[in-house]
Amino acid sequence: METRTLGDSGVEVSTVGFGGWVVGTDWWGDRSRADATELIETALDAGITYFDTGDVYGHGDSERLIGEALADHRDHVTISTKVGYDFYNNPQAGHGELPKRIDPDWIETALDRSLDRLDVEYVDLLMLHNANSDEVGAPELEALDRLQESGRVDAVGWALGPSIGWLAEATAAIEAGVDAVQLVFNLFEQVPGRHALSEIDRLDGSTSLIPRVPHSSGLLNEQVRPETELADDDHRAHRPEAWYEAGWQKLDALRFLEDPDHAAGTRTMGQAAIQWLLANDAVATVTPTFRSADDIDEWAGAPDTPALSEAELDRVASAYRENFGVGDDGMAIDEYRSSVGRTDLEGVERPPIRPESADD
């Protein structure tokens, strides 16, 4: 599989990566340890070399499992982890967010614990996990620098979330010159990614983007359909019903992506969603949520499908400006999360909502 480089770090990642949250939690369905290990091995066989995890995923379980599964492949894979949550002293309550801790001492302590669980001497990428812009200043950035100098970290980054938005954080991360920013970015939820891309251009930055949720919680890979019944413990069940209903309508405006206009071959909608992201040079790798071997076979094969043409990209942009021909879909700017009193959302471009006619 093609690889790209994270910022100026020299760290290479496969253009499709493996998100370790799926093997560390039961939020996407429970699976045995053997099943999780087999999923990682299938990803390796498919050419995936970038594995993204975090210390809070399963309170360390994801790191332990990934470390064991990749033990014989360390020289050929890129491992990323995240720190920033104090799960050691706080129990997990459902899908609620745990207390954060981002101070320099905690960053180093948490990293060392992650290295022990992964059973490695260094990680290729260390990201601050869902930190607010006011939680990361000179002391925290200097701590990341020291960890790089110590040889325990090759590249540094900032993972944005947990909910959509966080535009101020993207700007702060790019201004700080971190190597990578992980964020929500997909065909339907473009605001965070478009903002980050514009900031990279404005600041002449070298930061790479790592899109997560590339399939918009099951819409763009068509795993959540009108007849799908989501279990209460499935995180996707927390999406508003109206949001899904609008998404199913939006798909009709993107069907043209399944039949490239300029090359032989076809793409599934799930593959097209990944190729659309990879059309941006700043996107280094895309991390879909693999739940089965079939998912890996399909989405790891996305880079082998025809890249989107300029005409196709223009057509997507036009559809986005018209909100894919649907009415309000529950993703208005006033629903985006902000840590700076919404000042980062002022003037944000969003496609106009087509007013519903009397016949709708």
N, C-alpha and C positions, 0 to 999 in steps of 0.2 A: 504494500500500500504506500501511496505517496506520503511523504512527511513534510512538515513545515516547521519553522523555527519560532520559538517563543521570544518575542522582542529581540534584544541584542544579546541574549544569554548564551546562544549557541545550543540550547537544549532543543532537541528535535522531538516532535510528536507526530503520531499517525493522524491523518486528517479525520478519521473517525476514532473516537476514544471510548473507553469503557467506564461507566459511572459506577463506582463501588457502593453507592448508597443502596443499590438494589440487592446486594448480597449481605448487607449489614443490618437491614431492618425488614420488618414485615409489612411496610406501607404499600408495597406493590405485590403482595401475596407472599405467603410463607413458603420456604423451601428448605430442604435438608442441607447440611454442610456439604455432603457429596454432590448434591445437585448444583450448589453454588460454585463449587470447585470445577465441576464439568462445564459450567457456563463460562468461566474464565478461560479454561483450556480451549473451548470452542472459539472464543475471541482471539486467542493467540494463533490458532490455526487459520483464522480468517485474515490474519495480517495486522491485527490491532496491536500496537505497541505502547499506547498511552493508557494508563490506568489511574483514574481519579478517585480518591477516597477522602475521608475526613475522620478525625478522631471521635467525633460525636456520633457517627453512624453506628448504631448498635452499641454505643458506649465502648468503642474499641474493637468490636467483633469484626467489622469490615476490614480494618487494618490487619488484624491477625490472620484472617482468611486469605486476604490478598497476598500478604507476606509469605504465607506457606505455599500458596499456589504458584507464586512467581519466583520461588527460591532458586530454582534451577535455570532461571531466565534473566537474572538480574542484569547481566551485561548487555541485554538486547531489548530491555523495556525501559520506559520512562514512567516513574511513579510520582504522583502528586498527592499531598495530603493537606488538610486544613486544620487550623487551631483557632480557638476563640470562645469556646463554650466551656463552662465549668460543670461538667456532668459528673465529676468525681464526688461532689458534695450536694448534688441536687438530683432527685429522682425524675424520671421522664413521666410527664402527665399527658398521655395521649399523643396528639400531634402538636402540642403546645411548644413554644420556643423556650428553651432553657436560659438561665441567666448567662450573660456574656462576660468574658474577661479578656481584655486585649493588652494589658500592660506588659512592658518588656520582660519582666521576670517570668510572667505566665507564658508568654510566647516561647521562651527558651525551655522552660520546664515542660510545657505541653509537647513541644517538638521532641525532646529527649524521650518522653514516654511513648510517643508515636514511633520513633525509631526502634525502641525496644519491641513494640508489638509487631512492627513490620519486619523486624530482625534484619535491618539494613544499617549501614554506617552513614548514609546520607539519603535525602530525597531530592529528586530532580527539580521539583517545584513545591514550594510551601506557600499557601495562601491564607490570608486572614479571613476568617469565616464570618461573613455577614456583618462586618464592622460598620458602624456609622461613621460619617466623615469627621465628627468631633471626637471620635475615639482613636483616631490615628493621627499622630503628629510627629514631630522630629524624634522624640525618644523611641517611638515604636518603629519608625523607619530605620533609625540607627541600629536598633536591635536586629532587624532583618539583615542589615549590612554586615553586622558582626557574625551572624550565623552563616552568611555566605563566606566570609573570610575564614571561618573555622572549618570550612569544608563539609559542613553538615547539610548545606542547602546550595543548590546550583542556581536556581531562579526563584524569584519571589512574585507574588501576585495578591489579588484581592478578589474574593468571591462575594458577589452582591446578592442580597436577598434578606429574608426568605420570600417575601412577596414581590410582585412586579413593581418596577419603578427604580428608585435609588439612583437618580440622575446625578445628584451632587456627589455621590460616592464614586461614580465613574469618572467625573471630572477630577476629583481629588487624586484618584489612583493614577490617571494619565499624567496629571501635573507632577506627581511624585516619580514618574518614570518607571513604575513597576513593569515587570516583564509580561504579565498576563492579567486580564480581568475576565472573570467568569460571570455570566449574566443571562437572564431570560432574553431570548431572541429567536423569533420564528416568523413565518409568513404572516400570521395573524397578529402577533404581539411584537410590533416592530419598534415601538418608541424607545425602549432602553438601548437597543442595538444601534438604531439610527443616531441617537444622541451620542453614543460612544464613538461611532465612526466619525461624526462631525467634529468631536473634540480632538480626536487623534489628528485629523487634518488641520484643525485650527492651531493646535499646539505643536504641529510637526513632530508628533510623538511616534515612538516605535513600539508601544504596547500592543500586544496581540489580544484578540478576543477568543474566549472559549464559550460559545453558546450552549446553554442548557435548555431543557424543555423544547427541543427543536420541533417536536411534533404537537405542540400546544395541547399537552395533557390528553393525548389520544385522538384528537380530531384529525390531524394531518397524516397519521398512519392508519386512520380509519379503524382503530381498535375500540373506539367508543362510538357506537352507532345509535340511532334512535331506539333500537330494541335492547340495547345493552343495559343491564341492571348492575350498578356498581355497589359493592358491599360497603357497609358503614365504615369499615377500617381501611378502605381504599382511599388514599388521599385525594384522588380525582373526584370523589363524591362531594367534596366541599365546593366545587365549582357551581355557580348558579345554573339552574336548569335553562334559563333563558339564554345564557352564554353559549351552552352547547347547541341549543336550537338554532341560534344565529350562525354558529360555526358550520353546521351541516349545510346551511344555505350557501355559505361562502365557498364551500368546496366546489360547487358547480362552476364558479368563476375561474377556477384553477385547473379544471380538467385538461385543458390544453397542454399542461406540463407533462402529461403522461405520454404524449406523442411528440417527440422533438421535431421542430420545423426545419432542421438543418443537418440532421445526421441519422444514420440507420440506428435502429434499436428503440426501445421503449424505457420508460421509468415508471415505477410505482409512485403513488403520491408521497409515500414515506421517503423514497429515494430523492424525489424532486425537491422535497423540503430541505434535505441535507445539501443537495447541489446548489440550491439558491443561496444558502449561507456561505458555502465554499466559494461562491463567485466573488466574495469580498476578500481582497488580499490580506486584510488585517485579521481575518478569521484563521486561526491556526488549526484548530480541531473542534469537532462537534461531538457532544456527549449525549447521545440518545439513551433512553432507559430500556436496556435490553432485559426482556423477561423470559426469553426462550431462545433456543438454538435457531429457530426460524427467523426471529428478529435479527439475530447477528448475521445470518446468511444474507438477508435482504439489505439491511442498512449498511453493513460493512462493504457491500457491493455497490453502494451509491456512487463512490468516486469513479467507478468503472463505467458508469452510464454517461451518455453525452452531457457535457457541461452546458449550462443554459446559454443560449445565444443572446446577443444584445437585444434582438427583437422580443425574445421571451422575457427578458428582464424588464424591458420597457412596458410590456403588456402587464406584468405583475404590478409594476409601479402605478400604472393607470388604474388597475383594479383596486389597489390599496387606497388610492386617493378617493375613490368612490365608495369606500368601505365594502367592496366586493358586492355592491348592489343590494345590501340589506339595510334595515333600519337600525336603531340603536341596539347595541349588542351587550350592554353592561360593562364595557371596557372604556368608559369615558375617562378623560384625564383626571376628573375629580375623584376617581377611585384608585388612582395610583398612589403608592406610598411615598412619603417624603420625610426626611429626618431634619429638614431645615425650614420648617414652616411653610412648605410648598413654594418657596421662592424659586426652586429649581424647575418648577413646572410652568412658570410664567412664560408665555410665548412659545410653548412647545407645539410643534406642528403635529396635527393629527388629521386623518382624512375626514372630510365633512360627512356628517350623517345625513343620508338621504331621507327627507321627511316622508313619513308614511302617507300615502294618498288615501282619499276616501274609499278607494276600491280595495285597499290592502286588507 
